[in-house]
């Protein structure tokens, strides 16, 4: 099993979720995040005062998939989240050693059954 973590632009979330559904990836966690990469600071004005934004709003999607589903998941994320502009995000892939069901306390192998 692999964990695929994607940091994407907030405005791409709905499109990414729909694309994941089309490849039968239905289980994931979505978290609001702030971060900084190569994007430059931006300046805004609120009530007549200027301020600098050095952390950009992002969305973090965490998906656990079986090994044979990893590349399809990555390609789907790239295809739907990519704008071609700086700040599109990153994808990280890591190995999942074990998984447990909290309700039962038992090891959980259902990810391979679902995918």
trRosetta pair geometry for C-beta under 8 A, 3 or more apart (Angstrom, degrees):
i j d omega theta_ij theta_ji phi_ij phi_ji
1 64 5.9 17 174 -179 118 97
1 65 7.0 167 -154 87 74 30
1 66 6.0 -55 -103 -109 69 43
1 67 6.8 -99 -80 -43 22 73
1 95 7.4 107 82 -165 58 58
1 96 4.1 -42 98 58 107 119
1 99 6.8 -18 66 -23 166 129
1 111 5.6 60 -114 91 129 148
1 112 7.3 -103 -74 -55 100 89
2 64 7.2 173 88 -149 39 56
2 65 5.9 -20 63 64 87 77
2 66 7.8 51 19 151 81 10
2 67 6.2 102 -17 -98 105 57
2 70 4.8 33 47 -96 150 122
2 93 5.5 -5 -180 -168 125 96
2 94 6.9 149 -160 76 73 34
2 95 6.1 -49 -107 -104 67 44
2 96 6.4 -171 -103 0 12 93
3 62 6.5 -12 -172 -167 103 91
3 63 7.2 151 -158 79 54 44
3 64 5.2 -27 -99 -96 72 75
3 93 7.2 157 79 -153 51 47
3 94 5.0 -15 57 62 100 87
3 95 7.7 -4 14 77 84 3
3 96 5.3 107 -34 -57 94 102
4 62 7.6 154 82 -155 50 42
4 63 4.6 -17 61 64 98 99
4 64 7.8 175 18 -86 71 25
4 65 6.3 5 -1 14 116 112
4 70 6.7 161 -61 -141 120 77
4 73 5.4 -179 9 121 169 133
4 74 6.5 -141 -135 -73 137 77
4 77 7.3 -164 155 -25 131 151
4 91 6.5 -14 -170 -169 92 101
4 92 7.5 155 -157 80 44 49
4 93 5.5 -11 -103 -102 70 78
5 60 6.5 -9 -170 -170 96 96
5 61 7.1 162 -153 83 47 52
5 62 5.2 -9 -104 -103 81 73
5 63 7.7 -180 -77 24 37 68
5 91 7.1 156 83 -157 50 50
5 92 4.5 -9 59 58 102 99
5 93 7.8 -167 23 -74 70 33
5 94 7.6 16 -1 8 108 103
6 16 7.6 -163 101 -160 149 149
6 60 7.2 160 82 -153 47 48
6 61 4.7 -7 57 55 97 100
6 63 7.7 16 1 5 103 108
6 77 5.0 -139 -96 -159 154 143
6 81 6.8 -177 171 -27 133 167
6 89 6.4 59 175 139 77 137
6 90 7.4 -170 -146 94 50 44
6 91 4.9 -12 -101 -104 81 80
6 92 7.8 -169 -73 22 38 65
7 33 6.6 -76 -131 72 100 146
7 35 6.5 -23 -164 33 145 155
7 58 5.1 11 -175 164 93 140
7 59 7.3 156 -155 78 48 44
7 60 5.5 -18 -99 -98 71 74
7 89 4.2 -167 96 -155 71 104
7 90 5.1 23 40 45 108 77
7 91 7.8 -152 22 -71 66 39
8 12 5.0 -101 160 75 121 124
8 13 6.8 150 93 -75 124 64
8 16 6.2 106 81 -48 176 156
8 58 6.7 140 67 -168 30 87
8 59 5.2 -29 66 64 83 96
8 61 6.7 9 9 0 116 111
8 77 7.5 -131 -69 -169 129 97
8 81 4.3 -93 -128 -143 124 133
8 88 7.3 -23 -136 171 65 59
8 89 4.5 -72 -92 -24 40 165
9 12 4.7 83 68 2 89 109
9 58 6.9 -67 -99 -125 30 68
9 59 7.3 10 106 18 16 98
9 81 6.9 154 26 -166 84 87
9 83 7.0 15 3 -14 150 129
9 87 6.8 72 -79 131 104 93
9 88 6.6 -58 -25 -134 107 44
9 89 6.6 -131 -27 -35 63 113
10 13 6.0 -23 -167 -20 45 115
10 32 7.8 21 -101 -125 114 86
10 57 5.6 -12 -28 127 131 109
10 58 6.9 -157 -45 -142 79 20
10 59 5.2 123 -98 -33 59 108
12 15 5.4 -66 -164 50 61 113
12 16 5.5 63 141 -28 87 108
12 59 7.7 -151 65 39 83 129
12 80 6.7 137 -177 138 107 81
12 81 4.7 99 148 -127 152 67
12 83 7.6 -125 -70 -44 128 103
13 16 5.7 -61 -147 37 28 111
13 17 6.3 27 159 -19 66 106
13 30 6.9 75 -149 -146 122 139
13 59 5.1 58 -81 14 113 177
13 61 7.8 160 -128 -61 84 118
14 17 5.9 -54 -148 34 30 110
14 18 6.5 28 155 -16 63 107
15 18 5.9 -56 -150 37 30 110
15 19 6.4 28 154 -18 64 109
15 80 5.0 -174 133 -177 101 109
15 81 7.7 162 89 -78 110 52
16 19 5.7 -58 -148 38 31 111
16 20 6.3 32 155 -21 66 105
16 61 6.7 -136 132 -38 142 162
16 76 7.9 111 -151 137 70 90
16 77 6.4 34 -142 -125 111 65
16 80 4.9 152 -94 110 60 129
16 81 5.5 27 -82 -67 119 95
17 20 5.8 -53 -148 35 31 111
17 21 6.6 34 153 -21 63 104
18 21 5.7 -53 -153 32 32 114
18 22 6.8 35 150 -23 63 102
18 80 7.9 179 66 -142 84 150
19 22 5.7 -50 -153 28 36 113
19 23 7.2 14 155 -2 64 102
19 76 5.0 168 144 -178 113 103
19 77 7.8 163 98 -78 132 36
19 79 7.1 -177 -158 84 153 105
19 80 4.2 -137 -9 -55 160 153
20 23 6.3 -69 -155 46 35 95
20 25 4.2 -79 -176 76 92 107
20 26 7.4 155 130 -79 101 34
20 28 6.8 -20 161 -16 164 144
20 63 7.4 -144 -139 -101 138 147
20 73 7.4 35 -124 -136 90 82
20 76 6.3 127 -85 130 56 141
20 77 7.9 33 -74 -72 97 76
21 24 7.4 34 -173 -83 37 24
21 25 7.2 -98 -72 62 26 61
21 26 6.3 60 -112 -93 71 78
22 76 7.8 180 66 -136 99 132
23 69 7.8 139 146 -159 114 101
23 72 5.6 178 -166 147 144 117
23 73 7.0 -172 103 -86 145 59
23 76 5.5 -110 -3 -70 146 154
24 115 7.2 148 115 -123 109 62
25 28 6.9 49 149 -43 100 114
25 63 6.1 16 179 -156 129 136
25 65 6.4 -40 -117 -90 114 121
25 69 7.1 146 -81 167 106 132
25 73 5.8 94 -70 -108 156 104
25 76 7.6 170 19 69 136 157
25 115 7.7 25 -96 -107 72 106
26 114 7.9 -111 43 174 102 129
27 63 7.2 125 96 -140 66 73
27 64 7.2 -38 106 50 114 84
27 111 7.9 -114 63 -113 145 86
27 114 7.3 41 -1 125 127 162
28 61 5.5 5 169 -173 132 94
28 62 6.3 160 -165 78 77 48
28 63 4.4 -29 -107 -89 104 83
29 61 7.2 155 79 -156 50 47
29 62 4.4 -7 55 54 101 103
29 63 8.0 -165 24 -66 66 45
30 59 6.2 -16 -164 -174 96 108
30 60 7.3 149 -156 80 45 53
30 61 5.5 -13 -101 -101 73 73
31 59 7.3 146 75 -163 45 58
31 60 4.5 -18 63 62 97 103
31 62 7.5 31 0 -7 109 105
32 57 7.2 -32 -168 -159 96 92
32 58 7.9 136 -168 80 51 47
32 59 6.5 -42 -109 -107 47 64
32 60 7.8 59 144 18 1 84
33 57 7.7 130 81 -163 48 47
33 58 4.7 -35 79 77 97 93
33 59 6.6 138 24 -120 92 13
33 60 4.5 67 -23 -22 137 108
34 55 4.1 43 164 155 115 119
34 56 6.7 158 -155 72 69 30
34 57 6.0 -37 -100 -97 76 44
34 58 6.7 144 -108 21 22 86
35 55 6.4 83 6 -157 5 84
35 56 6.4 -40 68 57 57 79
35 58 5.3 -23 26 13 106 139
36 39 7.0 -124 -149 56 59 93
36 54 6.3 1 -98 154 133 74
36 55 5.6 -78 -51 -109 97 59
36 56 6.7 123 -91 11 55 88
37 86 7.9 -161 95 176 112 89
37 87 6.8 165 55 -104 118 56
37 90 7.4 161 -95 -31 143 114
38 86 5.7 -98 94 -162 105 119
38 87 7.6 -129 68 -61 76 63
39 56 5.6 17 79 -30 153 150
39 86 5.5 157 -88 132 70 105
39 87 4.3 52 -74 -79 126 108
41 52 5.2 -1 177 -173 130 104
41 53 6.3 156 -164 75 72 52
41 54 4.8 -27 -107 -94 102 74
42 52 7.5 152 81 -157 37 57
42 53 4.7 -11 62 55 87 109
42 56 8.0 81 8 -93 115 96
43 50 5.9 -6 -176 -167 110 104
43 51 7.1 159 -155 81 63 37
43 52 5.6 -34 -101 -101 72 62
43 53 7.3 -169 -85 13 21 80
44 50 7.3 153 84 -152 37 56
44 51 5.6 -21 65 62 85 87
44 53 6.1 50 -6 -26 111 113
45 48 6.8 0 179 -123 105 12
45 49 6.8 157 -155 75 65 33
45 50 5.5 -35 -97 -93 75 58
45 51 7.5 152 -99 16 27 75
46 49 5.9 -29 68 61 70 86
46 51 6.2 -5 16 6 107 124
53 56 7.0 84 146 -86 111 61
56 87 6.4 -73 133 -144 169 121
58 89 6.6 133 -148 -102 122 105
61 77 7.7 -166 72 -119 136 121
63 73 6.2 -160 107 -169 146 141
64 96 5.9 42 -140 -48 112 157
64 99 7.1 112 174 -97 159 144
64 111 5.7 -75 123 -117 105 147
65 69 4.1 -114 170 89 122 118
65 70 5.8 165 88 -78 120 57
65 73 5.3 -172 -8 -35 165 153
65 111 7.0 -173 -137 179 21 116
65 115 5.8 120 -158 -102 77 160
66 69 5.0 79 59 10 76 108
66 70 7.9 -116 97 -36 41 78
66 111 5.8 164 -58 133 80 93
66 112 4.9 100 -97 -106 127 65
66 115 4.2 -172 10 80 114 136
67 70 6.0 -28 -159 -15 38 116
68 115 7.4 161 67 132 92 113
69 72 5.7 -66 -162 49 55 111
69 73 5.7 59 144 -28 83 110
69 115 4.8 -77 -33 -176 148 133
70 73 5.8 -64 -152 36 27 111
70 74 6.3 23 157 -17 66 108
70 93 6.5 69 -163 -140 122 136
71 74 5.6 -52 -144 37 33 111
71 75 6.2 30 159 -16 66 108
72 75 5.9 -56 -144 40 28 109
72 76 6.3 32 155 -21 63 108
73 76 5.8 -57 -149 35 28 113
73 77 6.5 29 154 -19 63 105
74 77 5.8 -56 -151 35 31 111
74 78 6.4 28 154 -17 66 106
74 91 5.9 121 -136 151 89 158
74 93 7.1 -34 -80 -65 124 127
75 78 5.7 -52 -144 37 33 111
75 79 6.1 33 157 -20 66 109
76 79 5.8 -55 -142 37 27 111
76 80 6.2 4 166 -1 64 114
77 80 6.5 -73 -144 46 23 94
77 81 5.5 -7 174 4 66 123
77 91 5.8 117 104 -93 145 133
78 81 6.7 -68 -124 47 17 92
78 82 5.5 25 176 -37 60 120
78 91 7.2 -69 -64 -21 85 144
79 82 6.7 -51 -135 18 11 113
81 88 6.3 120 134 180 90 94
81 89 6.2 -48 150 42 134 131
82 88 5.6 26 -126 -160 52 147
83 88 5.5 -169 30 -96 83 105
84 88 7.4 90 -3 -61 15 137
85 88 6.4 135 68 -52 62 91
96 99 6.0 19 162 -53 128 104
98 107 6.5 -80 -164 -129 98 102
99 107 7.0 88 75 -166 56 68
99 108 4.6 -75 117 66 96 98
99 109 7.6 142 65 -77 108 36
99 111 6.7 59 51 -11 166 126
100 105 6.9 -13 180 -162 116 32
100 106 6.9 170 -151 91 78 28
100 107 5.8 -61 -100 -107 69 39
100 108 5.7 129 -147 -3 13 98
101 104 4.6 26 95 38 120 97
101 105 7.1 -44 82 6 75 16
101 106 5.5 2 43 60 108 76
101 107 7.8 51 5 124 83 10
101 108 4.3 120 -42 -73 85 116
101 110 7.9 65 -69 1 118 121
102 105 7.4 22 -163 -72 26 50
108 111 7.3 77 130 -16 95 88
109 112 5.8 -32 170 29 82 110
109 113 7.0 85 119 -19 78 101
110 113 5.0 -57 -152 38 54 116
110 114 5.9 48 153 -21 81 105
111 114 6.0 -59 -148 38 30 108
111 115 6.2 3 164 1 66 116
112 115 6.4 -67 -133 49 28 94
